[in-house]
């Protein structure tokens, strides 16, 4: 299995409603893209506001394997979500890593 983590930093035009719209779009990807085992997304509610550096939305996707992770990026549903971010995002942090078998 592979984990895919993304944290979004939006520009000053973002509203709470627009962030929730992005969360809904992200959650819908689980039913649209094969190979996703689990997907969670949400708006950051931490009290550690001095540490968030402006990053306010997180995504975690667990994939069956590395092939599923690789197929996710170019998938049309993912590309449509990426296109919807145009004009809203200042920065994104991404990390992918294998999940060791227990």
C-alpha positions in Angstrom: 0.0 0.0 0.0 1.0 3.6 -0.5 0.0 6.8 1.3 -0.4 10.1 -0.5 -0.6 13.3 1.7 -1.4 16.7 0.4 -1.7 20.0 2.3 -3.1 23.1 0.5 -2.4 26.7 1.2 -5.0 29.0 -0.4 -4.8 32.6 -1.4 -6.7 35.4 0.4 -9.7 35.0 -2.0 -10.7 31.6 -0.4 -13.9 31.4 1.6 -14.9 28.7 4.1 -17.7 27.7 1.6 -15.2 27.3 -1.2 -12.9 25.2 1.0 -15.8 22.9 1.8 -16.6 22.7 -1.9 -13.0 21.5 -2.4 -13.3 18.9 0.4 -16.5 17.6 -1.2 -14.7 17.3 -4.6 -11.8 15.4 -3.0 -14.1 13.0 -1.1 -15.9 12.1 -4.3 -12.6 11.0 -5.9 -12.7 7.7 -3.9 -15.7 6.5 -5.9 -14.3 7.8 -9.2 -10.7 6.5 -9.2 -9.8 2.8 -9.0 -7.1 1.6 -6.6 -8.1 3.9 -3.7 -8.5 2.0 -0.5 -9.3 5.0 1.8 -9.5 8.8 1.4 -10.1 11.5 3.9 -10.0 15.3 3.5 -10.9 18.2 5.7 -10.3 21.8 6.7 -7.6 22.2 9.3 -9.0 22.9 12.8 -5.8 22.8 14.8 -5.4 25.3 17.7 -1.7 25.5 16.8 -2.2 28.4 14.4 1.4 29.6 14.8 2.5 26.3 13.1 0.1 26.0 10.1 2.0 28.5 7.9 -1.2 29.2 6.0 -2.0 25.6 5.1 -5.7 25.0 5.8 -6.8 21.9 3.9 -5.5 18.4 4.1 -5.9 15.2 2.0 -4.9 11.7 2.8 -5.3 8.9 0.2 -4.3 5.3 0.7 -3.7 3.3 -2.5 -3.6 -0.4 -3.1 -0.1 -0.2 -4.5 2.3 2.2 -6.3 0.7 1.5 -9.7 -2.6 2.8 -8.4 -0.8 5.9 -7.0 0.8 6.5 -10.3 -2.5 6.1 -12.2 -4.2 8.6 -9.9 -2.3 11.7 -11.1 -3.3 11.6 -14.7 -6.8 10.2 -14.0 -9.5 12.6 -15.6 -11.3 13.0 -12.2 -8.1 14.1 -10.5 -7.2 16.4 -13.4 -10.6 18.0 -13.2 -10.0 18.7 -9.5 -6.6 20.1 -10.1 -8.1 22.4 -12.8 -10.7 23.6 -10.3 -7.9 24.8 -8.0 -6.8 27.4 -10.6 -6.7 30.8 -9.1 -7.2 29.6 -5.5 -3.9 27.9 -4.4 -0.7 29.6 -3.3 1.2 26.5 -2.4 0.8 22.7 -2.0 2.9 20.2 -0.1 2.8 16.6 -1.3 4.4 13.4 0.1 4.0 9.8 -1.0 5.4 6.8 0.9 5.0 3.1 1.1 3.1 1.6 4.0 5.1 -1.3 5.4 3.3 -4.7 5.7 2.6 -5.7 9.3 
